Amino acid sequence: MLAMDPAISRIDSNECPYSLRRVQESDIDLVNGMLWEEYGTSYPYPLRTLTPDGIFVVATHDPTGEVVGFSRAAPLTGHPGVYELGGLIVKRPHRGRDVAKQMTVWRMQEARARGAKVAMSEPVCYRVDCASQLNLLNFGFVLLGIQPAKYPDIQREILQGQPESVLMAASWLVGESGFGTRKIFLPREYRGYPYNFLPREIHSKRFERTVQGTMPVPVHHPGRAGVGSLGAEFIDIPANWPESEGCITEYMHQGYRFSCLLPGFGDLEDGRHFDYVRLYRLPDSVHGFDFRRVHVAPHLHPLKFLIAGEHACRR
């Protein structure tokens, strides 16, 4: 565990300087104040504790000493070697001055130093301009799919009470893309999906290598509970074994549908990587989910239409 040292680095802006440092216990109330101001007092994921495996950083405005930004990262549950970058916020008067960029760079560097091979993030879909999604592309992230209705009780006024949807984005920190030559076994309904929205490189590769050995068990992510509501649940199914197709089909019979691909998110005991397919299922309590409130970057429009069409057919 790295020490909680003082200033990490200084950001030299054209207008005024900022510094980054690790979060201290005395910052927690200030951080939560920023989160509640931006997302409302019902925001269900405030900063409660500084966990040893987490990465927590604040940005300060040097002339005033004011804390003006916050970001965090932590290991992704069920996926060793993957760090999730989340909870980034910058006060409105201080946006557009590279504060968010520098916090993102620093978190990725520290995640790599801790042994992470993948950095993943979940840019929000409630903003019409898709700013957080497009910003991640500048850091080499790949948008891997859509996670409908994942987070309840966020931006209630904008989303009219339906759970917030987010994308899945990833950047591979080991110097190469997560897209290898591993064959992905998908049911017939989904075999064309990757070619509709994934990066150009997927069209030029021959996916012909089957991963040998026993297929790992799927990783289940229960729906997140909100105040009187529940978010979608997700299941990550290993995708590189012949039996993967049948496993995905079985979960489809249980009401799960395609969400995204997770290339290189899995590790076998011998160090080989493998891929997951993530499926989602809406809880019965979510009625009338409206995909018109799910805004995605232009190249994900085909996937959004496919997912929305599947949802419409289920109703």
N, C-alpha and C positions, 0 to 999 in steps of 0.2 A: 504494500500500500504506500503510495506516494505521500510525502508529508504535506500538511496543510500550510504551505509556505505563503508569504505575502504576494506582492504583485507578480503576475506571471509575465506579462508583456504589455507594452504600450502601443496603442493604436494612434498613429499620426494622421489625423484628419485634416482636410484643408481648412476647416473652421475651428475646431478645438480638439484637444487630445483626450483620449480615453485609455483606460488601463483594464486589464483582465486579472482577476485573482480568484482563488478558491473561495467557495462559500464558507462562511463561519456561522456558528449557531446564532449569533446576534443578527444575521441577515435574514433569517427565516421569515419573520413577520413582514419585512420589506418586500421580499420576493412574493409572498402570498398576496400582499396588497396589489402588486402589479398584475398577478394572475387574475384576481377577482375584478380588478378594474377593466381588464380586457375581455374576460369571458363571463363575467357576472358572478354574483355571490354563490350561485348554485354549482360553480365549477367543482367537480368531484375529485380532482387530483392535485390538491395543494402539496407543497413541500412540507413533509412532516418530520422526517429525520434524515441525517446525512449518513447513509449506509456505507459501510467500508468498501463495498464493491462498486459503488456509484461514482460518477464523475459530475461534479457540481462546480459551476463557474459563474461569477457575476462580472458585469462590466460597470465601471465607475467613471463618472465625469470628473476629470482631474481638477478643473477650476473650483468645483463646488463640493467634491467628494460624494456626490449623490450616486446611489446605485440606480443605474438606468437600464440594465439588461440582465437576463438570467438564462442559463441553459443547463441541461443535464443529460446524462447518458448512463446506461446500465446494461448488464448482460441480459440478453433476451431469454426468457424462460423456455426451457426445453431445447435450446439450440446452443450448445457450448461453442465458443469462438465467434459468436455474433453479438455485437453491441448495438443497442437501440439508442439513437439520438432523438431525444424528445424534449418537450417543455421549453422551447426557445421563445423568448419574448424580449422586445426592446420597446421602451417607452416611445410614444409617437413622436415627440419633438426631436428624438435622437435617431430616428430611422434614416436610412439612405446614407450613412456615414461609415459603412464597413464594419459596424459593431457586430451584427449578426454573422457576417462572413467570417470574421476573426474568431468568434466563439465556435463556429462550426469547424474551422480548420483545427483549432486547438483540441476540440473533443475527439476528432478523428485521429490526430497524432497521439493523444494519450491512450485511446482505445487500442491503437496499433502497438503501443509500448506495453500494454497489458496482455498482448497475445491475441487480440481479436483479428480474425481474417476477413470479416465482413462488418461493415457499418450499415445499419438499416435505419430508415426513417419513415414516418407516416404523415406526409403533408396533407393538410386539411382540404376538404372539397366544398366547404360552404362559401368560399370567396369566388365571386364571378370571374375575377382576373386570374385566378389560379397562381397567384404570385409565389407562394411557398413551393409549389410543384416545379415551376419554371426555374426558381432559384437553385433548387437541388441539381438540376441538369448542369448548371455551371460548375458544380463540384465533381462532375463525373458520375453522378448517380444515374441509375437506370430505373425507370418507372415500370414496375413488374405486375401491376394489376390494381384492382379496386376492392376495398373492404367495406361493403355496405353496412350501415347501421351499427358501427362498432362501439361508439361511445355515447351512452345516454347522458342527458342533462347538460349538454354543452350547446351554447348559442341557441337557447330555446326560442328567443324572439325571431331569429332569422329562420330557423328550421321548423318552426311551428310545432315543437315538441317531439319531432322524430329524432332518433339517435343520429349522431354525427357520423358521416362516412369519411374515410381517409384512404389515400393510396398506399401501396407498398412500394418503397424505393430502396435501392441498395447500391453500395459502392464496395468493391472488393479491394481490401487493403494489402493484399499479398502480391500486388503488381500484375495481376492478370484477371481477366473476366471470369465470372462464375460459370459462363457458358462453355462447357467442354465439348466432348464428342459423345457424351453419354446419351443413349437412346432414352426417350421419355415415352412411357406407355400410357396413353390416354384412351378413354372410351371414344367411340366413333363421333359422338356429338361434339367433342372438344378437340379433335385432332388438328383442326385448322386454326384454333384460337391463337397459338403463339405467333403465327405468321401474320395475324391481323394487327398486332400492336407491339411486338418486341423489337429490339434494335435490328438494324440492317444486317448485322453479322450473322443473325440466326438463319438468314436466307442463303448464306454462302457456305454453311457447314454441313457436313455429313454426320448425322446423329445415328451412329451405327454400333456403338460399344455398349454392350449389356453389362451391368455391374454384377459380378459374381458373388455368391454367398447368400446367407439368409437375409431376407428383407426385414429391416427394422420395423418396430411397431409404430403406428401413427401417433402424432402428438396432438392432444386435444387441448383447446383453449376455451374454457367456459365463458358464457356471456357475462359481461360486466354489469353489475347491479347499480342502478341509479336510484333516485328517490321515486319509488313507485313505478319504475320502468326497468327494462332489461335490454342490453345490447345483444347483437348477434353472437353466436358461438362459431368457432372455427376449428377445423381439423386439418392437420398437415400430414399428407400421405406420401411416403417415399415413392418416387416416380420411376426409378430406373430398373425395375424388376418386371419380368413378364406377368407376375401376379398383381402388379400395381393396378393394371386396368380393371381387373375384377374387384379389387378393394375399393377403388374409386366408384365403380358402378354400384356396389353395395351401399355406400354412403349416400349416393344419389337417390337410391330407393328409400332412404331414411329422410329425405327432404333437403339434403345438402346440394349446393350448386357451386360452380366454378367462381373463384375469387382472384387468385393470382398464382404465379410460379415463384418458387424460391430456389434459384439455381445456386448450387454449391453451399447451401445452408447446412447440409448434413455431413457428418464425419464418421467414418467407420473406424474400428479399433486399429486397423493397420495404416490409418492416415489418409485413405482414399476419400474423396469427396463424393457426395451424391446430392440429388435434387429432390425437392418436395413440390407437390401440388397442394395448394391451400384451397379448401372449400369452405363455404359459409352456410349458415342456416338461421333464418330470422325466427325469433321467439313468437309464440302465438299472440303475445300481448302487443306486438307491433302491427297495427292495422293501417292500410292505405299508404304504405311507404311510397314516397314520391321521388322518382329519380330525377325529376326536373330540378330538385334542390341539390343534386350531386353534380358539381362542376369539375371537369377534368381537362388536362392539357389536350390540345388538338389531336395528337396522334393516338390518344386513348379513346376518342369518340367511338370508333368501331367496337371496342370492347364494351364500353358503356351500353351501347345499343344492344349488344348480344346479351349482357347480363340483365338489362331492363326487360328485354323480350322474354327471357326465361322466367323472370319474376312475374310478369304479366300472365304467362301461361299457367302459373301455379295457382293463381287466385280463383 
